Amino acid sequence: MIYKTQVAIIGAGPAGLLLSRMLFNAGIESIILENRNEAYLRQRLRAGVQEEGTVAAFVEAGVGDKLIKEGMEHHGIRFHFAGEQHHIDVKGLTGGKVVTVYGQRNITCDMIDWAHKDNIKIIYEAKAQRLEGLTTDAPIVHFSLNGSLHELHCEYVAGCDGYHGISRPSIPKQLRREYVHEFEHSWYGILAEAPPSFEEVVYAHHPNGFALQSMRSPELSRMYIQCPNGTDPEDWEEEALWDELDLRLGFKNNRGKIVDKSVASMRSFVCDNMQHGKLFIAGDAAHIVPPTGAKGMNLAVSDIKVLAKGLINHYTEKDDTVLSAYSKICLSRIWKVERFSWWVTTSFHTLENQSEFDTKMQEATLGYLCSSDIGAASFAENYVGLPIYWDAK
Ligand SMILES: Cc1cc2nc3c(=O)[nH]c(=O)nc-3n(C[C@H](O)[C@H](O)[C@H](O)COP(=O)(O)OP(=O)(O)OC[C@H]3O[C@@H](n4cnc5c(N)ncnc54)[C@H](O)[C@@H]3O)c2cc1C
């Protein structure tokens, strides 16, 4: 079967769903092809901390009602290291900016609900297989659905298909450069039916490794500990896991039924050049950050703000200035966010062969941050989200 649309979007993660909504608001038609089924998308957990600009993007797109009602505004963050807890007044240091805790799962469900309500077409269980004619005016996305092959004819392709998708490899190898850093540790994450012990997120530096207390709602805690790569979630007895969280975080956590366990590996990755002809890649398709600093979904949203503006300017004003500079504009922000995520990760995590000197350097880094308004303000500025550098600085 042949389908037709203006913008073919591959992937119904936060990037693809938000783009379809922003285009819909501007009267531009799109079709989303999504490999998974709807139920799977609605239960996928992942990120939770949203930057000020991410919240604004969802609200401006008209999908932020529940986010504003149910999201938990955080005015600060706590660090625990060398046996003491410190508070960073993020709101005070950034002239009133905050982050909002509202799960990626929730905003995904909200955007799917809105898409269905407005008849934005999402074809579930449709796997994009091959892209054709990307440097022509009539690209085609070949996809499989229910065991047969179909074509989506379009004017532009938005590759929002995550790290393992087909969009990035569709940019010829000689036109892209990939930068990768693999970390030697992972995060063991749990979701527990327990009220968070602190209202704010707590990051802990401990000789046994990093730990994090976060939340998804006033009743649900999201906790992480650093673990070796290759850890099986079943390797840990639940009691031992809670004890280790208490030890590393430096306080007794509220305990409850663990309803989800997972291990996530950590990687920094950037694909330099995010466009080729009529293809534009966004979000995890183009870059990955380690979860420390909570930037993954936020970066996807900032790419989409640029891509949506570029496409809207093209269709409504015949102006391709932003679209032709898409990659450059996005990458000038992406590298700064990559730096922040890498720096927070290396400041808090303990390496297998870490020397006592390395540990002292980490403690001094964190000590400086907590004792200097300028150091703390730099952290806070990054945590609430950097601006988009439209002039690509
Ligand atoms: C286990 C895990 C935990 C995470 N935790 C955090 C966190 O705590 N904080 C944080 O900020 N970030 C976190 N992230 C990162 C964050 O979730 C991502 O950065 C975010 O989902 C990126 O959105 P996206 O839309 O670019 O990609 P995705 O959400 O990955 O969406 C891509 C979509 O494309 C679909 N797709 C792939 N290939 C095809 C194809 N060929 N055809 C059709 N569809 C396709 C996929 O099924 C998927 O639905 C986590 C990620 C993972 C994997």
Ligand as a Chemical Component Dictionary entry (heavy atoms), coordinates in Angstrom:
data_LIG
# 
_chem_comp.id                   LIG 
_chem_comp.type                 NON-POLYMER 
_chem_comp.pdbx_formal_charge   0 
_chem_comp.three_letter_code    LIG 
# 
loop_
_chem_comp_atom.comp_id 
_chem_comp_atom.atom_id 
_chem_comp_atom.alt_atom_id 
_chem_comp_atom.type_symbol 
_chem_comp_atom.charge 
_chem_comp_atom.model_Cartn_x 
_chem_comp_atom.model_Cartn_y 
_chem_comp_atom.model_Cartn_z 
_chem_comp_atom.pdbx_ordinal 
LIG C1  C1  C 0 16.530 2.374  30.028 1  
LIG C2  C2  C 0 16.580 3.868  29.807 2  
LIG C3  C3  C 0 16.460 4.737  30.885 3  
LIG C4  C4  C 0 16.507 6.119  30.685 4  
LIG N1  N1  N 0 16.422 6.965  31.757 5  
LIG C5  C5  C 0 16.500 8.300  31.548 6  
LIG C6  C6  C 0 16.426 9.213  32.620 7  
LIG O1  O1  O 0 16.272 8.831  33.784 8  
LIG N2  N2  N 0 16.522 10.547 32.347 9  
LIG C7  C7  C 0 16.681 11.015 31.040 10 
LIG O2  O2  O 0 16.723 12.240 30.812 11 
LIG N3  N3  N 0 16.750 10.179 30.025 12 
LIG C8  C8  C 0 16.669 8.844  30.248 13 
LIG N4  N4  N 0 16.733 8.013  29.207 14 
LIG C9  C9  C 0 16.892 8.611  27.899 15 
LIG C10 C10 C 0 15.539 9.084  27.339 16 
LIG O3  O3  O 0 14.551 8.152  27.637 17 
LIG C11 C11 C 0 15.709 9.269  25.850 18 
LIG O4  O4  O 0 16.712 10.251 25.650 19 
LIG C12 C12 C 0 14.437 9.663  25.130 20 
LIG O5  O5  O 0 13.520 8.603  25.125 21 
LIG C13 C13 C 0 14.761 10.051 23.677 22 
LIG O6  O6  O 0 13.579 10.206 22.954 23 
LIG P1  P1  P 0 13.535 9.874  21.407 24 
LIG O7  O7  O 0 12.135 10.168 20.987 25 
LIG O8  O8  O 0 14.660 10.527 20.729 26 
LIG O9  O9  O 0 13.855 8.314  21.285 27 
LIG P2  P2  P 0 13.057 7.048  21.825 28 
LIG O10 O10 O 0 12.312 7.389  23.052 29 
LIG O11 O11 O 0 14.060 5.953  21.897 30 
LIG O12 O12 O 0 12.004 6.734  20.684 31 
LIG C14 C14 C 0 12.374 6.164  19.455 32 
LIG C15 C15 C 0 11.189 5.366  18.925 33 
LIG O13 O13 O 0 11.504 4.914  17.613 34 
LIG C16 C16 C 0 10.999 3.596  17.453 35 
LIG N5  N5  N 0 11.771 2.954  16.373 36 
LIG C17 C17 C 0 13.054 2.535  16.379 37 
LIG N6  N6  N 0 13.401 2.022  15.197 38 
LIG C18 C18 C 0 12.295 2.121  14.400 39 
LIG C19 C19 C 0 12.023 1.751  13.068 40 
LIG N7  N7  N 0 12.962 1.184  12.295 41 
LIG N8  N8  N 0 10.782 1.981  12.567 42 
LIG C20 C20 C 0 9.823  2.564  13.332 43 
LIG N9  N9  N 0 10.027 2.929  14.613 44 
LIG C21 C21 C 0 11.262 2.719  15.152 45 
LIG C22 C22 C 0 11.219 2.965  18.826 46 
LIG O14 O14 O 0 10.350 1.864  19.023 47 
LIG C23 C23 C 0 10.892 4.130  19.749 48 
LIG O15 O15 O 0 9.543  4.139  20.143 49 
LIG C24 C24 C 0 16.687 6.637  29.386 50 
LIG C25 C25 C 0 16.797 5.758  28.302 51 
LIG C26 C26 C 0 16.759 4.393  28.488 52 
LIG C27 C27 C 0 16.911 3.447  27.303 53 
# 
loop_
_chem_comp_bond.comp_id 
_chem_comp_bond.atom_id_1 
_chem_comp_bond.atom_id_2 
_chem_comp_bond.value_order 
_chem_comp_bond.pdbx_ordinal 
LIG C1  C2  SING 1  
LIG C2  C3  SING 2  
LIG C2  C26 DOUB 3  
LIG C3  C4  DOUB 4  
LIG C4  N1  SING 5  
LIG C4  C24 SING 6  
LIG N1  C5  DOUB 7  
LIG C5  C6  SING 8  
LIG C5  C8  SING 9  
LIG C6  O1  DOUB 10 
LIG C6  N2  SING 11 
LIG N2  C7  SING 12 
LIG C7  O2  DOUB 13 
LIG C7  N3  SING 14 
LIG N3  C8  DOUB 15 
LIG C8  N4  SING 16 
LIG N4  C9  SING 17 
LIG N4  C24 SING 18 
LIG C9  C10 SING 19 
LIG C10 O3  SING 20 
LIG C10 C11 SING 21 
LIG C11 O4  SING 22 
LIG C11 C12 SING 23 
LIG C12 O5  SING 24 
LIG C12 C13 SING 25 
LIG C13 O6  SING 26 
LIG O6  P1  SING 27 
LIG P1  O7  DOUB 28 
LIG P1  O8  SING 29 
LIG P1  O9  SING 30 
LIG O9  P2  SING 31 
LIG P2  O10 DOUB 32 
LIG P2  O11 SING 33 
LIG P2  O12 SING 34 
LIG O12 C14 SING 35 
LIG C14 C15 SING 36 
LIG C15 O13 SING 37 
LIG C15 C23 SING 38 
LIG O13 C16 SING 39 
LIG C16 N5  SING 40 
LIG C16 C22 SING 41 
LIG N5  C17 SING 42 
LIG N5  C21 SING 43 
LIG C17 N6  DOUB 44 
LIG N6  C18 SING 45 
LIG C18 C19 SING 46 
LIG C18 C21 DOUB 47 
LIG C19 N7  SING 48 
LIG C19 N8  DOUB 49 
LIG N8  C20 SING 50 
LIG C20 N9  DOUB 51 
LIG N9  C21 SING 52 
LIG C22 O14 SING 53 
LIG C22 C23 SING 54 
LIG C23 O15 SING 55 
LIG C24 C25 DOUB 56 
LIG C25 C26 SING 57 
LIG C26 C27 SING 58 
# 
